[in-house]
């Protein structure tokens, strides 16, 4: 028959729970870090665990955090003003 019909239902439930947990955690972490939370959250729902690894590499190695001195939100180093509190960065 179909290859998907051979997979037991409990395994589907486990896979869905893992993907939802991963997507929710990435969404929460991206919003805390000042990243695009919706994009990263949806990205986290696609595949596990490779998308989690990609997220961690991009947000912690490539885009190194640069917290604002006033509001402590992470902003990019190229910003002249904080997009959250409006304070001049530099």
KOLGU-4560 file (N, C-alpha, C; in nm, 3 decimals, padded with zeros to 5 digits):
<recs>
<n_xx: 00.081 n_yy: -00.119 n_zz: 00.000 ca_xx: 00.000 ca_yy: 00.000 ca_zz: 00.000 c_xx: 00.086 c_yy: 00.126 c_zz: 00.000 mol: A seq: 1 type: UNK>
<n_xx: 00.052 n_yy: 00.216 n_zz: 00.088 ca_xx: 00.121 ca_yy: 00.344 ca_zz: 00.100 c_xx: 00.223 c_yy: 00.335 c_zz: 00.214 mol: A seq: 2 type: UNK>
<n_xx: 00.339 n_yy: 00.396 n_zz: 00.195 ca_xx: 00.443 ca_yy: 00.390 ca_zz: 00.298 c_xx: 00.404 c_yy: 00.465 c_zz: 00.425 mol: A seq: 3 type: UNK>
<n_xx: 00.317 n_yy: 00.566 n_zz: 00.414 ca_xx: 00.274 ca_yy: 00.640 ca_zz: 00.532 c_xx: 00.172 c_yy: 00.562 c_zz: 00.614 mol: A seq: 4 type: UNK>
<n_xx: 00.099 n_yy: 00.473 n_zz: 00.553 ca_xx: 00.000 ca_yy: 00.396 ca_zz: 00.627 c_xx: 00.065 c_yy: 00.288 c_zz: 00.712 mol: A seq: 5 type: UNK>
<n_xx: 00.191 n_yy: 00.259 n_zz: 00.687 ca_xx: 00.261 ca_yy: 00.158 ca_zz: 00.766 c_xx: 00.318 c_yy: 00.214 c_zz: 00.896 mol: A seq: 6 type: UNK>
<n_xx: 00.324 n_yy: 00.345 n_zz: 00.909 ca_xx: 00.377 ca_yy: 00.408 ca_zz: 01.029 c_xx: 00.268 c_yy: 00.412 c_zz: 01.136 mol: A seq: 7 type: UNK>
<n_xx: 00.295 n_yy: 00.361 n_zz: 01.256 ca_xx: 00.193 ca_yy: 00.359 ca_zz: 01.362 c_xx: 00.153 c_yy: 00.501 c_zz: 01.404 mol: A seq: 8 type: UNK>
<n_xx: 00.032 n_yy: 00.513 n_zz: 01.451 ca_xx: -00.024 ca_yy: 00.644 ca_zz: 01.487 c_xx: 00.052 c_yy: 00.708 c_zz: 01.603 mol: A seq: 9 type: UNK>
<n_xx: 00.099 n_yy: 00.628 n_zz: 01.698 ca_xx: 00.171 ca_yy: 00.686 ca_zz: 01.811 c_xx: 00.302 c_yy: 00.751 c_zz: 01.766 mol: A seq: 10 type: UNK>
<n_xx: 00.363 n_yy: 00.698 n_zz: 01.661 ca_xx: 00.485 ca_yy: 00.758 ca_zz: 01.608 c_xx: 00.456 c_yy: 00.894 c_zz: 01.544 mol: A seq: 11 type: UNK>
<n_xx: 00.341 n_yy: 00.904 n_zz: 01.476 ca_xx: 00.300 ca_yy: 01.033 ca_zz: 01.421 c_xx: 00.279 c_yy: 01.136 c_zz: 01.532 mol: A seq: 12 type: UNK>
<n_xx: 00.220 n_yy: 01.093 n_zz: 01.642 ca_xx: 00.196 ca_yy: 01.183 ca_zz: 01.755 c_xx: 00.329 c_yy: 01.231 c_zz: 01.814 mol: A seq: 13 type: UNK>
<n_xx: 00.425 n_yy: 01.142 n_zz: 01.827 ca_xx: 00.556 ca_yy: 01.179 ca_zz: 01.879 c_xx: 00.625 c_yy: 01.278 c_zz: 01.786 mol: A seq: 14 type: UNK>
<n_xx: 00.622 n_yy: 01.254 n_zz: 01.656 ca_xx: 00.684 ca_yy: 01.344 ca_zz: 01.558 c_xx: 00.620 c_yy: 01.482 c_zz: 01.563 mol: A seq: 15 type: UNK>
<n_xx: 00.488 n_yy: 01.487 n_zz: 01.567 ca_xx: 00.418 ca_yy: 01.616 ca_zz: 01.573 c_xx: 00.452 c_yy: 01.690 c_zz: 01.702 mol: A seq: 16 type: UNK>
<n_xx: 00.458 n_yy: 01.618 n_zz: 01.815 ca_xx: 00.493 ca_yy: 01.683 ca_zz: 01.942 c_xx: 00.635 c_yy: 01.739 c_zz: 01.939 mol: A seq: 17 type: UNK>
<n_xx: 00.729 n_yy: 01.666 n_zz: 01.881 ca_xx: 00.867 ca_yy: 01.714 ca_zz: 01.870 c_xx: 00.873 c_yy: 01.839 c_zz: 01.784 mol: A seq: 18 type: UNK>
<n_xx: 00.805 n_yy: 01.838 n_zz: 01.669 ca_xx: 00.808 ca_yy: 01.954 ca_zz: 01.579 c_xx: 00.742 c_yy: 02.076 c_zz: 01.643 mol: A seq: 19 type: UNK>
<n_xx: 00.628 n_yy: 02.056 n_zz: 01.710 ca_xx: 00.561 ca_yy: 02.169 ca_zz: 01.777 c_xx: 00.645 c_yy: 02.226 c_zz: 01.891 mol: A seq: 20 type: UNK>
<n_xx: 00.706 n_yy: 02.139 n_zz: 01.969 ca_xx: 00.791 ca_yy: 02.185 ca_zz: 02.078 c_xx: 00.910 c_yy: 02.263 c_zz: 02.024 mol: A seq: 21 type: UNK>
<n_xx: 00.973 n_yy: 02.211 n_zz: 01.920 ca_xx: 01.086 ca_yy: 02.279 ca_zz: 01.860 c_xx: 01.045 c_yy: 02.414 c_zz: 01.801 mol: A seq: 22 type: UNK>
<n_xx: 00.935 n_yy: 02.418 n_zz: 01.728 ca_xx: 00.887 ca_yy: 02.542 ca_zz: 01.669 c_xx: 00.852 c_yy: 02.646 c_zz: 01.774 mol: A seq: 23 type: UNK>
<n_xx: 00.786 n_yy: 02.604 n_zz: 01.883 ca_xx: 00.750 ca_yy: 02.697 ca_zz: 01.990 c_xx: 00.873 c_yy: 02.750 c_zz: 02.062 mol: A seq: 24 type: UNK>
<n_xx: 00.972 n_yy: 02.663 n_zz: 02.088 ca_xx: 01.092 ca_yy: 02.709 ca_zz: 02.156 c_xx: 01.170 c_yy: 02.807 c_zz: 02.068 mol: A seq: 25 type: UNK>
<n_xx: 01.183 n_yy: 02.778 n_zz: 01.939 ca_xx: 01.253 ca_yy: 02.868 ca_zz: 01.848 c_xx: 01.179 c_yy: 03.001 c_zz: 01.840 mol: A seq: 26 type: UNK>
<n_xx: 01.045 n_yy: 02.999 n_zz: 01.834 ca_xx: 00.964 ca_yy: 03.121 ca_zz: 01.831 c_xx: 00.991 c_yy: 03.204 c_zz: 01.956 mol: A seq: 27 type: UNK>
<n_xx: 00.988 n_yy: 03.141 n_zz: 02.073 ca_xx: 01.009 ca_yy: 03.210 ca_zz: 02.200 c_xx: 01.151 c_yy: 03.267 c_zz: 02.207 mol: A seq: 28 type: UNK>
<n_xx: 01.250 n_yy: 03.187 n_zz: 02.168 ca_xx: 01.388 ca_yy: 03.232 ca_zz: 02.176 c_xx: 01.415 c_yy: 03.345 c_zz: 02.076 mol: A seq: 29 type: UNK>
<n_xx: 01.359 n_yy: 03.336 n_zz: 01.956 ca_xx: 01.378 ca_yy: 03.441 ca_zz: 01.856 c_xx: 01.314 c_yy: 03.572 c_zz: 01.901 mol: A seq: 30 type: UNK>
<n_xx: 01.198 n_yy: 03.565 n_zz: 01.965 ca_xx: 01.135 ca_yy: 03.688 ca_zz: 02.013 c_xx: 01.216 c_yy: 03.749 c_zz: 02.127 mol: A seq: 31 type: UNK>
<n_xx: 01.276 n_yy: 03.666 n_zz: 02.211 ca_xx: 01.359 ca_yy: 03.715 ca_zz: 02.321 c_xx: 01.487 c_yy: 03.780 c_zz: 02.268 mol: A seq: 32 type: UNK>
<n_xx: 01.539 n_yy: 03.730 n_zz: 02.156 ca_xx: 01.664 ca_yy: 03.782 ca_zz: 02.100 c_xx: 01.642 c_yy: 03.895 c_zz: 02.000 mol: A seq: 33 type: UNK>
<n_xx: 01.518 n_yy: 03.930 n_zz: 01.971 ca_xx: 01.491 ca_yy: 04.038 ca_zz: 01.878 c_xx: 01.500 c_yy: 03.997 c_zz: 01.732 mol: A seq: 34 type: UNK>
<n_xx: 01.491 n_yy: 03.868 n_zz: 01.705 ca_xx: 01.492 ca_yy: 03.818 ca_zz: 01.567 c_xx: 01.349 c_yy: 03.812 c_zz: 01.515 mol: A seq: 35 type: UNK>
<n_xx: 01.334 n_yy: 03.775 n_zz: 01.388 ca_xx: 01.202 ca_yy: 03.760 ca_zz: 01.328 c_xx: 01.140 c_yy: 03.630 c_zz: 01.380 mol: A seq: 36 type: UNK>
<n_xx: 01.057 n_yy: 03.642 n_zz: 01.484 ca_xx: 01.005 ca_yy: 03.524 ca_zz: 01.553 c_xx: 00.913 c_yy: 03.438 c_zz: 01.467 mol: A seq: 37 type: UNK>
<n_xx: 00.831 n_yy: 03.501 n_zz: 01.383 ca_xx: 00.739 ca_yy: 03.423 ca_zz: 01.300 c_xx: 00.813 c_yy: 03.342 c_zz: 01.194 mol: A seq: 38 type: UNK>
<n_xx: 00.912 n_yy: 03.401 n_zz: 01.132 ca_xx: 00.990 ca_yy: 03.330 ca_zz: 01.031 c_xx: 01.065 c_yy: 03.213 c_zz: 01.093 mol: A seq: 39 type: UNK>
<n_xx: 01.134 n_yy: 03.238 n_zz: 01.203 ca_xx: 01.209 ca_yy: 03.132 ca_zz: 01.268 c_xx: 01.118 c_yy: 03.025 c_zz: 01.327 mol: A seq: 40 type: UNK>
<n_xx: 01.004 n_yy: 03.066 n_zz: 01.383 ca_xx: 00.910 ca_yy: 02.967 ca_zz: 01.439 c_xx: 00.854 c_yy: 02.874 c_zz: 01.333 mol: A seq: 41 type: UNK>
<n_xx: 00.816 n_yy: 02.929 n_zz: 01.220 ca_xx: 00.768 ca_yy: 02.844 ca_zz: 01.110 c_xx: 00.879 c_yy: 02.757 c_zz: 01.055 mol: A seq: 42 type: UNK>
<n_xx: 01.000 n_yy: 02.811 n_zz: 01.049 ca_xx: 01.116 ca_yy: 02.733 ca_zz: 01.004 c_xx: 01.138 c_yy: 02.613 c_zz: 01.097 mol: A seq: 43 type: UNK>
<n_xx: 01.115 n_yy: 02.633 n_zz: 01.225 ca_xx: 01.134 ca_yy: 02.526 ca_zz: 01.322 c_xx: 01.032 c_yy: 02.415 c_zz: 01.312 mol: A seq: 44 type: UNK>
<n_xx: 00.918 n_yy: 02.442 n_zz: 01.249 ca_xx: 00.815 ca_yy: 02.338 ca_zz: 01.233 c_xx: 00.842 c_yy: 02.243 c_zz: 01.117 mol: A seq: 45 type: UNK>
<n_xx: 00.937 n_yy: 02.276 n_zz: 01.033 ca_xx: 00.958 ca_yy: 02.199 ca_zz: 00.911 c_xx: 01.035 c_yy: 02.069 c_zz: 00.931 mol: A seq: 46 type: UNK>
<n_xx: 01.136 n_yy: 02.070 n_zz: 01.015 ca_xx: 01.224 ca_yy: 01.956 ca_zz: 01.024 c_xx: 01.292 c_yy: 01.956 c_zz: 01.161 mol: A seq: 47 type: UNK>
<n_xx: 01.315 n_yy: 01.840 n_zz: 01.215 ca_xx: 01.386 ca_yy: 01.831 ca_zz: 01.343 c_xx: 01.500 c_yy: 01.731 c_zz: 01.328 mol: A seq: 48 type: UNK>
<n_xx: 01.609 n_yy: 01.749 n_zz: 01.385 ca_xx: 01.663 ca_yy: 01.861 ca_zz: 01.461 c_xx: 01.749 c_yy: 01.955 c_zz: 01.376 mol: A seq: 49 type: UNK>
<n_xx: 01.758 n_yy: 01.931 n_zz: 01.245 ca_xx: 01.850 ca_yy: 02.012 ca_zz: 01.164 c_xx: 01.813 c_yy: 02.160 c_zz: 01.164 mol: A seq: 50 type: UNK>
<n_xx: 01.684 n_yy: 02.194 n_zz: 01.164 ca_xx: 01.647 ca_yy: 02.335 ca_zz: 01.165 c_xx: 01.681 c_yy: 02.401 c_zz: 01.299 mol: A seq: 51 type: UNK>
<n_xx: 01.676 n_yy: 02.326 n_zz: 01.406 ca_xx: 01.717 ca_yy: 02.379 ca_zz: 01.536 c_xx: 01.866 c_yy: 02.409 c_zz: 01.534 mol: A seq: 52 type: UNK>
<n_xx: 01.945 n_yy: 02.320 n_zz: 01.476 ca_xx: 02.089 ca_yy: 02.341 ca_zz: 01.467 c_xx: 02.120 c_yy: 02.463 c_zz: 01.381 mol: A seq: 53 type: UNK>
<n_xx: 02.051 n_yy: 02.477 n_zz: 01.269 ca_xx: 02.071 ca_yy: 02.593 ca_zz: 01.182 c_xx: 02.036 c_yy: 02.721 c_zz: 01.257 mol: A seq: 54 type: UNK>
<n_xx: 01.924 n_yy: 02.721 n_zz: 01.328 ca_xx: 01.883 ca_yy: 02.840 ca_zz: 01.405 c_xx: 01.989 c_yy: 02.878 c_zz: 01.507 mol: A seq: 55 type: UNK>
<n_xx: 02.040 n_yy: 02.779 n_zz: 01.581 ca_xx: 02.139 ca_yy: 02.808 ca_zz: 01.683 c_xx: 02.269 c_yy: 02.861 c_zz: 01.624 mol: A seq: 56 type: UNK>
<n_xx: 02.311 n_yy: 02.807 n_zz: 01.510 ca_xx: 02.433 ca_yy: 02.856 ca_zz: 01.445 c_xx: 02.415 c_yy: 02.998 c_zz: 01.395 mol: A seq: 57 type: UNK>
<n_xx: 02.303 n_yy: 03.025 n_zz: 01.328 ca_xx: 02.282 ca_yy: 03.158 ca_zz: 01.270 c_xx: 02.267 c_yy: 03.265 c_zz: 01.378 mol: A seq: 58 type: UNK>
<n_xx: 02.191 n_yy: 03.237 n_zz: 01.482 ca_xx: 02.164 ca_yy: 03.342 ca_zz: 01.581 c_xx: 02.275 c_yy: 03.356 c_zz: 01.686 mol: A seq: 59 type: UNK>
<n_xx: 02.357 n_yy: 03.255 n_zz: 01.704 ca_xx: 02.459 ca_yy: 03.265 ca_zz: 01.808 c_xx: 02.601 c_yy: 03.277 c_zz: 01.754 mol: A seq: 60 type: UNK>
<n_xx: 02.624 n_yy: 03.236 n_zz: 01.632 ca_xx: 02.760 ca_yy: 03.245 ca_zz: 01.576 c_xx: 02.767 c_yy: 03.353 c_zz: 01.469 mol: A seq: 61 type: UNK>
<n_xx: 02.676 n_yy: 03.349 n_zz: 01.373 ca_xx: 02.681 ca_yy: 03.443 ca_zz: 01.261 c_xx: 02.629 c_yy: 03.580 c_zz: 01.303 mol: A seq: 62 type: UNK>
<n_xx: 02.515 n_yy: 03.585 n_zz: 01.370 ca_xx: 02.459 ca_yy: 03.711 ca_zz: 01.418 c_xx: 02.485 c_yy: 03.721 c_zz: 01.568 mol: A seq: 63 type: UNK>
<n_xx: 02.606 n_yy: 03.757 n_zz: 01.605 ca_xx: 02.641 ca_yy: 03.764 ca_zz: 01.746 c_xx: 02.553 c_yy: 03.867 c_zz: 01.816 mol: A seq: 64 type: UNK>
<n_xx: 02.506 n_yy: 03.834 n_zz: 01.934 ca_xx: 02.417 ca_yy: 03.925 ca_zz: 02.005 c_xx: 02.488 c_yy: 04.054 c_zz: 02.045 mol: A seq: 65 type: UNK>
<n_xx: 02.416 n_yy: 04.163 n_zz: 02.034 ca_xx: 02.465 ca_yy: 04.295 ca_zz: 02.071 c_xx: 02.353 c_yy: 04.363 c_zz: 02.150 mol: A seq: 66 type: UNK>
<n_xx: 02.350 n_yy: 04.347 n_zz: 02.283 ca_xx: 02.239 ca_yy: 04.402 ca_zz: 02.360 c_xx: 02.244 c_yy: 04.554 c_zz: 02.370 mol: A seq: 67 type: UNK>
<n_xx: 02.126 n_yy: 04.615 n_zz: 02.367 ca_xx: 02.113 ca_yy: 04.759 ca_zz: 02.389 c_xx: 02.146 c_yy: 04.789 c_zz: 02.535 mol: A seq: 68 type: UNK>
<n_xx: 02.214 n_yy: 04.899 n_zz: 02.558 ca_xx: 02.254 ca_yy: 04.933 ca_zz: 02.695 c_xx: 02.137 c_yy: 04.980 c_zz: 02.781 mol: A seq: 69 type: UNK>
<n_xx: 02.027 n_yy: 05.024 n_zz: 02.717 ca_xx: 01.913 ca_yy: 05.075 ca_zz: 02.792 c_xx: 01.809 c_yy: 04.966 c_zz: 02.817 mol: A seq: 70 type: UNK>
<n_xx: 01.762 n_yy: 04.900 n_zz: 02.708 ca_xx: 01.653 ca_yy: 04.803 ca_zz: 02.722 c_xx: 01.699 c_yy: 04.657 c_zz: 02.719 mol: A seq: 71 type: UNK>
<n_xx: 01.825 n_yy: 04.632 n_zz: 02.691 ca_xx: 01.886 ca_yy: 04.498 ca_zz: 02.690 c_xx: 01.834 c_yy: 04.406 c_zz: 02.581 mol: A seq: 72 type: UNK>
<n_xx: 01.760 n_yy: 04.458 n_zz: 02.483 ca_xx: 01.717 ca_yy: 04.375 ca_zz: 02.369 c_xx: 01.833 c_yy: 04.362 c_zz: 02.273 mol: A seq: 73 type: UNK>
<n_xx: 01.843 n_yy: 04.247 n_zz: 02.206 ca_xx: 01.950 ca_yy: 04.226 ca_zz: 02.110 c_xx: 01.921 c_yy: 04.301 c_zz: 01.981 mol: A seq: 74 type: UNK>
<n_xx: 02.019 n_yy: 04.375 n_zz: 01.936 ca_xx: 02.007 ca_yy: 04.450 ca_zz: 01.811 c_xx: 02.131 c_yy: 04.423 c_zz: 01.727 mol: A seq: 75 type: UNK>
<n_xx: 02.121 n_yy: 04.450 n_zz: 01.599 ca_xx: 02.235 ca_yy: 04.430 ca_zz: 01.510 c_xx: 02.337 c_yy: 04.542 c_zz: 01.530 mol: A seq: 76 type: UNK>
<n_xx: 02.464 n_yy: 04.511 n_zz: 01.507 ca_xx: 02.570 ca_yy: 04.609 ca_zz: 01.528 c_xx: 02.563 c_yy: 04.724 c_zz: 01.430 mol: A seq: 77 type: UNK>
<n_xx: 02.499 n_yy: 04.703 n_zz: 01.315 ca_xx: 02.491 ca_yy: 04.809 ca_zz: 01.214 c_xx: 02.386 c_yy: 04.916 c_zz: 01.248 mol: A seq: 78 type: UNK>
<n_xx: 02.300 n_yy: 04.890 n_zz: 01.346 ca_xx: 02.197 ca_yy: 04.987 ca_zz: 01.383 c_xx: 02.259 c_yy: 05.108 c_zz: 01.453 mol: A seq: 79 type: UNK>
<n_xx: 02.208 n_yy: 05.225 n_zz: 01.419 ca_xx: 02.252 ca_yy: 05.348 ca_zz: 01.485 c_xx: 02.162 c_yy: 05.380 c_zz: 01.603 mol: A seq: 80 type: UNK>
<n_xx: 02.036 n_yy: 05.333 n_zz: 01.597 ca_xx: 01.940 ca_yy: 05.353 ca_zz: 01.706 c_xx: 01.873 c_yy: 05.220 c_zz: 01.737 mol: A seq: 81 type: UNK>
<n_xx: 01.840 n_yy: 05.199 n_zz: 01.862 ca_xx: 01.770 ca_yy: 05.078 ca_zz: 01.903 c_xx: 01.626 c_yy: 05.084 c_zz: 01.851 mol: A seq: 82 type: UNK>
<n_xx: 01.579 n_yy: 04.980 n_zz: 01.780 ca_xx: 01.442 ca_yy: 04.982 ca_zz: 01.730 c_xx: 01.337 c_yy: 04.963 c_zz: 01.839 mol: A seq: 83 type: UNK>
<n_xx: 01.377 n_yy: 04.926 n_zz: 01.958 ca_xx: 01.283 ca_yy: 04.899 ca_zz: 02.066 c_xx: 01.262 c_yy: 05.020 c_zz: 02.157 mol: A seq: 84 type: UNK>
<n_xx: 01.372 n_yy: 05.086 n_zz: 02.193 ca_xx: 01.360 ca_yy: 05.198 ca_zz: 02.287 c_xx: 01.399 c_yy: 05.333 c_zz: 02.224 mol: A seq: 85 type: UNK>
<n_xx: 01.461 n_yy: 05.330 n_zz: 02.107 ca_xx: 01.497 ca_yy: 05.453 ca_zz: 02.038 c_xx: 01.627 c_yy: 05.516 c_zz: 02.084 mol: A seq: 86 type: UNK>
<n_xx: 01.697 n_yy: 05.451 n_zz: 02.174 ca_xx: 01.824 ca_yy: 05.504 ca_zz: 02.226 c_xx: 01.933 c_yy: 05.495 c_zz: 02.119 mol: A seq: 87 type: UNK>
<n_xx: 02.020 n_yy: 05.595 n_zz: 02.115 ca_xx: 02.130 ca_yy: 05.597 ca_zz: 02.018 c_xx: 02.232 c_yy: 05.491 c_zz: 02.061 mol: A seq: 88 type: UNK>
<n_xx: 02.275 n_yy: 05.410 n_zz: 01.965 ca_xx: 02.371 ca_yy: 05.302 ca_zz: 01.991 c_xx: 02.509 c_yy: 05.352 c_zz: 01.949 mol: A seq: 89 type: UNK>
<n_xx: 02.607 n_yy: 05.323 n_zz: 02.028 ca_xx: 02.740 ca_yy: 05.363 ca_zz: 01.986 c_xx: 02.823 c_yy: 05.402 c_zz: 02.094 mol: A seq: 90 type: UNK>
</recs>
